[in-house]
Every structure is written in structure tokens, then in C-alpha cells.
Amino acid sequence: MEIKRDDYLEEIKAVMHNGLVKVITGIRRCGKSYFLFTIFKNYLKSLGVDDAQIVSVQLDDDDFEELRSPKALSKYVKDRILADGRNTYVLIDEIQECKPPKGNGGITFYDVLNSLMKKKGVDIYVTGSNSEMLSEDIATNFRDRGTAIRMWPLSFSEYYGIGGKEKSDAWEDYLVWGGMPLAVLEMRQRAREAYLRGLFDEVYFADIVERYNLKDDTLLGRICDVMASSIGGLTSPNRLANTIMTEMGIKTNSHTVGDYMECFRKSFLFEKAERWNVKGRKYLGSPVKYYAEDTGLRNARLNFRQMERTHLMENVIYCELCRRGYAVDVGVVDTVGKDASGKSVRRTYEIDFVVNSGFRRIYLQSAFNISGEDKMNQELRPLRMTGDFFQKIVVTGGNERPWADENGILHTGVIPFLLDKSIIEA
């Protein structure tokens, strides 16, 4: 079964031959290698590019172990650059595996890529699974000569497109199993569960412990469990440290917990959403919210317990908004009113997501089930209190078609919202 990643293909087509290194980042096993070495390579061949013009290196494959040395990688690629005027396309997978010998200093893979960019007719594409090593440092290490393309697990739209299921059935499955490609393609439920669980111990945790030289993988697992169980809830390193010490009897501190939480973020396991004061127009700092990169991974980590569909839907919406390129915060609206005795009372209301793109802003509430007028008013109240005229959307569970109420607030089911980008882009 072929998995198409058309959005990413269009994104990478737009930056071909721009003189920059194209850096495809994302969590391990989300499909970066398949995209680069199958989808993109097939596209190149459809343009008439032949095999001699493509230099492919997969650094996480033992067959390329000797090329994990920057000097060896540089020589290997430069020896294969064509001298007949045709373009050479360099595709390197898991570039962070290329490291200088310990203690010897010397050149890094950044130096290799910067050197290759100076070669005429060379177009470079690399993948990596570490946001700190790649995305966050592109401007510094590539001297403004890198373009980042963030890849995610399959979106619901991509999942629905290959599953052959009814929309409602696909949605229920997606909440449980998420969009990790190999899990989606695995038809046997037990094998799928085992695969998702195994990714943590065999891939993610092992990678984090090695990369950041961590000493306590037991604590790492406990922090991951607490973060997974509290997606969409306000938290902080101090709160997590107290929970781990009181409920699990493990001695730690907020500084250590904060470092481990940051390791998860840099490895794309969790995403952090800051709180934004809508009227005060400022960030509020700790506590913040964390969302799992993939609901299937989150559920597997908790052995498919705590399957709160309200929180899972909110998680899916957050990831979808980020996947579409929006900057997403958690909204806070402060108001001052009077209580029954006439005394001034300050109240704080939350808007699930403040969605920004350039000069556009959208306020979005995720409400899995609005069972009556009181619940509806509870969801709409923060939107009405923003004091501005930016677009406002309420996303509910199910397949309800979009409609606007008398206040201009758009209501839509989550399934149309995830399948139709025009709902939010109109």
C-alpha cells in the first residue's frame, strides 16, 4: 500500500535549487526516509533525472557506517558530483549520525554541508530527528543557508485517504492508533500495539539517553508517563517533580525534570504550547500545556488506558494546526466583574487555541460534546470576551457540517475540519 505525502512533496518542490540545504526534520519513524528515498526520488526520476545524478546515503544503515565520519562523508559525496554540467542531487538520511571522532574535534556535518553547497549544480536534502541539532540551529550553523521542512506522522486526512473506511470509523481508529506509518499499515492489532510500545524503549528512549548522556532512564520513563497522561492540562517541571516524588516515590527536582521534558520536546515526542493573555497581549510563562506528537504513541505508552476522547481530540487538533504551519498558543482572557454582593471579582477564561499566521488570528475552541445550552455558553463565553473581531471557531466531535451562528462564530465537526483546510483558511 502506497502512502502519499503530497503536502510535503509540494513543499519540497517549491524550494528545489534554491541554493540552501533542505532539512527535513521530525520524530523518528514518521516517514522521512520513505519520503526522501521513495516519494521524492520517484519525483526526480519523473523529471528525467537518472540514477547517476542522485547520491543517496542512509547513515542509520550499517552499510553506510563508515560514512558517519564527516571527512569520509565529504569525500564520498564529492567523488560522485557530476562534472558534465548536470545537476547532482544529494540525499542524506539521519544526518545527525555523522559525528567527528570523540575528543578529536575537527569538522562536523555542518561543515560538510556548507562545503557541498559551494559546489556548482549540487542540490542537497537531508533528514534528521533532533530539532536542536537541526531546525533550531539552521540559521547559525548553515549561516542562513538552510530551509527546514517539518514532517509529522500521518494527518487524519492522509490516514483517511489510505484506509478505505467510513469517515466516522476512520476517525475513531485514528484517535486510538494515531498516524505512525508502520502502525497504520500493520493490520494485526497486537502487532500494532507491540510496535508502538517498542518505539519508546527501543528507539526513542535509547536515542535520548545516548544523545543527551542521561543517567536515569527510569526517571525518563516516569516523566514520559506523567506527560502522556496529562496532555492538554497545565503543567510545569515543579508540578511534575512533586507528582513523581509523592505518587511514585522517586527522588528528583524541578531542574532535572525540566531538562528531561526539554529532551522530549527536542526529540519531537511532545509539543509545548505557551499561554497567551489575549487582552494583555503577552505570554504568561509557566505553567504551559504539552501535547503528544501522535495519539497512537501516547496511548501505547499508557497501555491504552486513559482514553479520554475529549483530550485526544484536542491533541489531534493542536497537531493539525501546527502541521499546517500555524503558530499555536493557549489563550487566556481575564475579566473583572461583580459578584452577588457587588464586590469586584477577577475571572479567568481559557480559549483552547490562539492560532496565528502573519497578521491573521483565529480563536478556536475544541469541544468534543456540547450537550446543552449551558455547555454551549461555557464554550462561547471566552470567544465573546476577546474584545476583537478576529475569526472564531468551535470544533465539536463528529461530522457536523460548518455553520455560523448569529454572532458570526463558525461551528464545525472535527472530521470536516481535519479534511477541509478551507474551513480555517477562508
Secondary structure, DSSP 8 states (H G I E B T S, - for coil): -----HHHHHHHHTTTTSSSEEEEE-STTSSHHHIIIIIIHHHHHHTT--GGGEEEEETTSGGGGGGGSHHHHHHHHHTTS-SSS--EEEEEE-GGG----TT-----HHHHHHHHHTSTTEEEEEEES-TTTTGGGHHHHTTS-EEEEE--S--HHHHHHHH---HHHHHHHHHHHTT-HHHHH---HHHHHHHHHHIIIIIIHHHHHHHHT-S-HHHHHHHHHHHHHTTTSEE-HHHHHHHHHHHH-----HHHHHHHHHHHHHTTSEEEE-EEETTTTEE--SSEEEEES-HHHHHHHTTT----HHHHHHHHHHHHHHHTT-EEEEEEEEEEEE-TTS-EEEEEEEEEEEEEETTEEEEEEEES---SHHHHHHHHHHHHTS-S--EEEEEESS----EE-TTS-EEEEHHHHHH-THHHH-
